[in-house]
Amino acid sequence: MVTEKIDSVNPVKSSKKTVKRIKPSIRREAIAAADYNRYVLPFSCEECSHFSTEKLACTLGLYSTPHLEKNQRHDYELSGQMALCRFQEID
């Protein structure tokens, strides 16, 4: 993005480039209700071996709030989608 500024003292146009910030995004995936009811899907942090139950945090340092079971179930009931973690590993 290029923005132009005109200085009142020096009327020469100057351009200032702004750097696009990289924001982590969570992809939510639609899960069919039949599959949700039929299969045992590992979808929450509490079911993952990388989750510390004492600290309620991911041992890999990932943001775990959207992946907690209560949040996942709430999101699924509202939208039919879940934010599945790509690093989840079940023991």
HELIX and SHEET records of a PDB file:
HELIX    1   1 ALA A   33  ARG A   38  1                                   6    
HELIX    2   2 CYS A   45  GLU A   47  5                                   3    
HELIX    3   3 THR A   65  HIS A   67  5                                   3    
HELIX    4   4 GLU A   69  SER A   79  1                                  11    
SHEET    1   A 2 VAL A   2  ILE A   6  0                                        
SHEET    2   A 2 LYS A  13  LYS A  17 -1                                        
SHEET    1   B 2 GLU A  29  ALA A  30  0                                        
SHEET    2   B 2 GLN A  81  MET A  82 -1                                        
SHEET    1   C 2 PHE A  51  SER A  52  0                                        
SHEET    2   C 2 ALA A  57  CYS A  58 -1                                        
END                                                                             
